Amino acid sequence: METLNALLAGFAVALTPHNLLWCLVGCTLGTAVGVLPGVGPALTVALLLPATAKLDPTGALIMFAGIYYGGMFGGSTTSILLNTPGESASIVTAIEGNLMAKRGRAGPALATSAIGSFIAGTIATLLLTVMAPIVVEFALKFGPAEYFALMVLAFTTVSGVLGASALRGFTSLFLGLAIGLVGIDAISAQPRFTLGVAELLDGIDVVVVAVGLFAVGETLYVAAYEPRVTETMEKVRGSIWMTVEDWKRSWKPWLRGTAIGFPFGSIPAGGAEIPTFLSYAIEKKLSPHPEEFGKGAIEGVAGPEAANNASSTGSLVPLLTLGLPTSATAAIILAAFQQYGLQPGPQLFENSPQLVWGLIASLYIGNVMLLVLNLPLVGIWVKLLAIPRPLLYGGILVFATLGAYGLRQSWFDLFLLYLIGLLGFLMRRYDFPVAPVIVGLILGPLSEQQYRRALSISQGDMTVFVSHPISATLLALSLVVVFGPWVWRRLRS
Amino acid sequence: MKAGELLIGLGIAGLGLFLAAQTYALPDAPGYAHVGPRLFPGLIAAGVIACGVLLAREAASGGFRKLPEGERAPLDWRGFGWISAGALGHMALIGSIGFIAASSLLFFAAARGFGSTRPLRDAVVAVILAGVVFVVFTQALGLSLPSGLPPPKG
């Protein structure tokens, strides 16, 4: 009942014309940028973060949520028509959806993906509404030791679980942690690693790092290794509507995908990649037409897309209730909160209920807007896919530099942007994952504060981390994530 | 033995050593907190060194594990150079010639880097895009960007 009242109050905030407008602007911008080939949701939110800088916090975060969701919807369109997934979680959609498009079924593929995203997003937002107050209640019992242990677990899962090599994942994490150290230490007010450069006292901004790695690094890589590759775009022929048969084959995968995606998103388990692959495997097993998989089966689009969206909504549970980002995109959203001096967590629910519940309510509204923006109007976005690559990357660079320069009008940020772009180029060339850098950069300073607070309370007693049952469990889980696979291989051979 | 990969591993280990030296030079003032500003950087420096050493070992014994398969085209320095020149030129010029002109040059250079054969089209699109972005971000979204015009007298 209390939750329902809070949610209704949230709708009262989200339904003001002002906030509805920002939600619509966010959804539209997010879709437009997310649809651009090679631009995933993480880069979409990073590129558009500066656009929200001068708004009031509630309006800005509502717009930002729209950008986030819009980036996901737009990314699916690109995956289906171009087979260039903007992030690892849309790889499956790119495979099966692109095959459908090749067989002239682009319309139903786009429709099942958009409707599936809508259904998964709405159910997941409902679950978020119900779960958030429960987790907040639980999180109030957390002290600094528990928070620190939780962050360590997030570090290990983001770096160790995803990607081909855990070693490269952890290298990325430590690079992010090292970048996060630069600046004034929050507790002792001492400058660290600033090399005497005044511009570094405030630390290195997450926009510069995210845009440098994703946009500048990627542009350098493509220009250096694939400057003249041209992608073939599948045309949307015939009706975009699904047949009765398509509906029959889609609704169960949507629901199953949601059921798989949401829990994976809401625990620190390494993001949306695993649930999409899991959903694909399950749909393949349960489908009455397993022979169509690998040739463009509609279940193979419906399930994973639902899982992807449910998972990204699920990741808002730890983000809003604990301040814990579990993916690169979530880490950038956390940075958006920090831009206003807000720290997500139980206190935010107590102190700014209007903002939190307004944000959650706007997720329901944004989902409806996106369904309308992406189904009847899909033709507009498809035109964006046809932008020639020289113009596309030129535009990406203009927006990237705008984001970095807009922070404080300093050429130094543009210099950092290029340096981090070079780092991103090397990381792309040698297959280092980027997400751990972003998560390390954002969570590193927070985890250091919790660590020092915990030791300050325990008067320097290090056993505080293992004598509290919750933090001991979380740290033990982290050890399993780091050393489990290695021990497992040893035991088997 | 993979030279590039070995260099990456050693470079990361070197970065870790640099971080460790910088950490060591920090004054440690534990005070209340019992842990001063040195412990965490020290741990991170150790982590960076360990990763660098392990990567170098992989590079020396057959290369990084599980890299994506498939041949990579040889590096095209022309593309890389145009993008770099565009980004650094933009950095150097934006303060004096303003956002619209600097961004247009960046856009134009990037288009060259991707082998565009239509310079006129690129230039027109560059100026229009930079102009629209300038107006939208300064007027509607309240960002301040240098116009490149001399400041009004008075």
Chai-1 contact restraints between the chains, C-beta under 6 A:
chainA,res_idxA,chainB,res_idxB,connection_type,confidence,min_distance_angstrom,max_distance_angstrom,comment,restraint_id
A,A51,B,L141,contact,1.0,0.0,6.0,A-B,restraint_1
A,K54,B,L141,contact,1.0,0.0,6.0,A-B,restraint_2
A,K54,B,G142,contact,1.0,0.0,6.0,A-B,restraint_3
A,A164,B,K66,contact,1.0,0.0,6.0,A-B,restraint_4
A,S165,B,R65,contact,1.0,0.0,6.0,A-B,restraint_5
A,S165,B,K66,contact,1.0,0.0,6.0,A-B,restraint_6
A,L167,B,L54,contact,1.0,0.0,6.0,A-B,restraint_7
A,F170,B,C51,contact,1.0,0.0,6.0,A-B,restraint_8
A,T171,B,C51,contact,1.0,0.0,6.0,A-B,restraint_9
A,F174,B,G47,contact,1.0,0.0,6.0,A-B,restraint_10
A,F174,B,V48,contact,1.0,0.0,6.0,A-B,restraint_11
A,F174,B,C51,contact,1.0,0.0,6.0,A-B,restraint_12
A,L177,B,I44,contact,1.0,0.0,6.0,A-B,restraint_13
A,A178,B,L19,contact,1.0,0.0,6.0,A-B,restraint_14
A,A178,B,I44,contact,1.0,0.0,6.0,A-B,restraint_15
A,A178,B,V48,contact,1.0,0.0,6.0,A-B,restraint_16
A,L181,B,P41,contact,1.0,0.0,6.0,A-B,restraint_17
A,D185,B,P37,contact,1.0,0.0,6.0,A-B,restraint_18
A,I187,B,A33,contact,1.0,0.0,6.0,A-B,restraint_19
A,S188,B,A29,contact,1.0,0.0,6.0,A-B,restraint_20
A,S188,B,P37,contact,1.0,0.0,6.0,A-B,restraint_21
A,Q190,B,P37,contact,1.0,0.0,6.0,A-B,restraint_22
A,F193,B,Q22,contact,1.0,0.0,6.0,A-B,restraint_23
A,T219,B,I83,contact,1.0,0.0,6.0,A-B,restraint_24
A,L220,B,I83,contact,1.0,0.0,6.0,A-B,restraint_25
A,A223,B,G79,contact,1.0,0.0,6.0,A-B,restraint_26
A,A223,B,F80,contact,1.0,0.0,6.0,A-B,restraint_27
A,A223,B,I83,contact,1.0,0.0,6.0,A-B,restraint_28
A,A223,B,G113,contact,1.0,0.0,6.0,A-B,restraint_29
A,A224,B,L75,contact,1.0,0.0,6.0,A-B,restraint_30
A,A224,B,D76,contact,1.0,0.0,6.0,A-B,restraint_31
A,A224,B,G79,contact,1.0,0.0,6.0,A-B,restraint_32
A,A224,B,F80,contact,1.0,0.0,6.0,A-B,restraint_33
A,Y225,B,R72,contact,1.0,0.0,6.0,A-B,restraint_34
A,Y225,B,A73,contact,1.0,0.0,6.0,A-B,restraint_35
A,P227,B,D76,contact,1.0,0.0,6.0,A-B,restraint_36
A,P227,B,G79,contact,1.0,0.0,6.0,A-B,restraint_37
A,P227,B,F114,contact,1.0,0.0,6.0,A-B,restraint_38
A,P227,B,G115,contact,1.0,0.0,6.0,A-B,restraint_39
A,R228,B,G115,contact,1.0,0.0,6.0,A-B,restraint_40
A,R389,B,F114,contact,1.0,0.0,6.0,A-B,restraint_41
A,P390,B,A111,contact,1.0,0.0,6.0,A-B,restraint_42
A,P390,B,F114,contact,1.0,0.0,6.0,A-B,restraint_43
A,P390,B,S116,contact,1.0,0.0,6.0,A-B,restraint_44
A,L391,B,V125,contact,1.0,0.0,6.0,A-B,restraint_45
A,Y393,B,A110,contact,1.0,0.0,6.0,A-B,restraint_46
A,Y393,B,F114,contact,1.0,0.0,6.0,A-B,restraint_47
A,G394,B,F107,contact,1.0,0.0,6.0,A-B,restraint_48
A,G394,B,A110,contact,1.0,0.0,6.0,A-B,restraint_49
A,G394,B,A111,contact,1.0,0.0,6.0,A-B,restraint_50
A,L397,B,L106,contact,1.0,0.0,6.0,A-B,restraint_51
A,L397,B,A110,contact,1.0,0.0,6.0,A-B,restraint_52
A,V398,B,S103,contact,1.0,0.0,6.0,A-B,restraint_53
A,V398,B,F107,contact,1.0,0.0,6.0,A-B,restraint_54
A,T401,B,H90,contact,1.0,0.0,6.0,A-B,restraint_55
A,G406,B,L143,contact,1.0,0.0,6.0,A-B,restraint_56
A,W411,B,M91,contact,1.0,0.0,6.0,A-B,restraint_57
A,L414,B,M91,contact,1.0,0.0,6.0,A-B,restraint_58
A,F415,B,M91,contact,1.0,0.0,6.0,A-B,restraint_59
A,Y418,B,A87,contact,1.0,0.0,6.0,A-B,restraint_60
A,Y430,B,I8,contact,1.0,0.0,6.0,A-B,restraint_61
A,D431,B,L67,contact,1.0,0.0,6.0,A-B,restraint_62
A,D431,B,P68,contact,1.0,0.0,6.0,A-B,restraint_63
A,E448,B,F40,contact,1.0,0.0,6.0,A-B,restraint_64
A,R452,B,A33,contact,1.0,0.0,6.0,A-B,restraint_65
A,R452,B,V35,contact,1.0,0.0,6.0,A-B,restraint_66
A,L455,B,H34,contact,1.0,0.0,6.0,A-B,restraint_67
A,L455,B,V35,contact,1.0,0.0,6.0,A-B,restraint_68
A,S456,B,A33,contact,1.0,0.0,6.0,A-B,restraint_69
A,S456,B,H34,contact,1.0,0.0,6.0,A-B,restraint_70
A,G460,B,H34,contact,1.0,0.0,6.0,A-B,restraint_71
